[in-house]
């Protein structure tokens, strides 16, 4: 190839093959482009996110109920429940 000319390629794979042959470098022949996900697999990927959001809402509601409760405010056990709810919320948001 002359250094003063430019090459144009029809596809990316043609350009990669040209670079591999011109440079002498080995490029993996199993190069594939990512395939588009089906709708079913997209929905399956959303399930953990939805369950995490539901868990977060339940944790916040439990924290509000425990905070309003008079017997809970008098209990020395409340610090452990606060810590558990906060750790649970943090694990869901992670």
BELPEVEN-V898702 format. One record per residue. RES is the residue in one small letter. PHI is phi in whole degrees, 0 to 359 (* if undefined). PSI is psi in degrees with one decimal (NA if undefined). OMEGA is omega in whole degrees, 0 to 359 (NA if undefined). Layout:
# BELPEVEN-V898702
res={RES & RES}
phi={PHI & PHI}
psi={PSI & PSI}
omega={OMEGA & OMEGA}
This chain:
# BELPEVEN-V898702
res={x & x & x & x & x & x & x & x & x & x & x & x & x & x & x & x & x & x & x & x & x & x & x & x & x & x & x & x & x & x & x & x & x & x & x & x & x & x & x & x & x & x & x & x & x & x & x & x & x & x & x & x & x & x & x & x & x & x & x & x & x & x & x & x & x & x & x & x & x & x & x & x & x & x & x & x & x & x & x & x & x & x & x & x & x & x & x & x & x & x & x & x & x & x}
phi={* & 281 & 288 & 270 & 257 & 247 & 253 & 237 & 240 & 286 & 225 & 294 & 295 & 296 & 295 & 295 & 297 & 295 & 296 & 296 & 285 & 284 & 270 & 81 & 275 & 273 & 242 & 304 & 282 & 269 & 294 & 230 & 271 & 298 & 274 & 287 & 284 & 282 & 294 & 298 & 289 & 294 & 293 & 296 & 287 & 275 & 301 & 298 & 294 & 294 & 296 & 295 & 294 & 296 & 298 & 296 & 297 & 297 & 296 & 294 & 297 & 297 & 296 & 294 & 295 & 295 & 290 & 283 & 294 & 291 & 293 & 291 & 294 & 274 & 278 & 279 & 280 & 296 & 297 & 292 & 291 & 301 & 297 & 296 & 295 & 294 & 294 & 293 & 297 & 295 & 290 & 288 & 285 & 298}
psi={138.1 & 139.7 & -15.5 & -8.7 & 157.0 & 149.0 & 143.5 & 141.5 & 148.5 & -39.6 & 165.8 & -37.7 & -35.3 & -41.0 & -40.5 & -41.6 & -39.5 & -44.2 & -39.3 & -42.7 & -34.7 & -34.0 & -18.4 & 6.0 & 148.5 & 125.8 & 134.0 & 129.1 & -11.2 & 25.0 & 120.6 & 152.4 & 147.1 & 135.9 & 154.8 & 136.2 & 147.0 & 166.6 & -37.0 & -43.6 & -30.0 & -39.7 & -39.8 & -31.5 & -22.4 & -17.0 & -48.0 & -34.8 & -43.2 & -42.6 & -37.7 & -40.3 & -41.3 & -43.0 & -39.0 & -42.5 & -43.0 & -41.3 & -41.8 & -41.2 & -41.4 & -40.4 & -40.4 & -41.3 & -43.7 & -34.0 & -37.1 & -28.8 & 130.4 & -40.9 & -32.4 & -37.7 & -28.5 & -13.4 & 141.8 & -6.7 & -8.9 & -31.0 & -37.6 & -38.5 & -40.8 & -45.4 & -41.0 & -45.3 & -42.5 & -40.5 & -37.1 & -42.2 & -41.1 & -37.7 & -32.1 & -40.7 & -15.6 & NA}
omega={179 & 182 & 181 & 181 & 177 & 179 & 172 & 184 & 181 & 182 & 179 & 180 & 176 & 179 & 179 & 178 & 179 & 180 & 180 & 182 & 183 & 184 & 183 & 179 & 177 & 175 & 183 & 182 & 182 & 179 & 178 & 178 & 181 & 180 & 179 & 181 & 176 & 181 & 180 & 180 & 176 & 178 & 179 & 178 & 180 & 184 & 179 & 178 & 179 & 179 & 177 & 179 & 178 & 178 & 179 & 178 & 179 & 179 & 180 & 177 & 178 & 179 & 178 & 180 & 179 & 181 & 182 & 185 & 180 & 181 & 179 & 180 & 181 & 184 & 176 & 182 & 187 & 180 & 179 & 179 & 175 & 181 & 180 & 181 & 179 & 178 & 179 & 177 & 180 & 180 & 178 & 182 & 181 & NA}
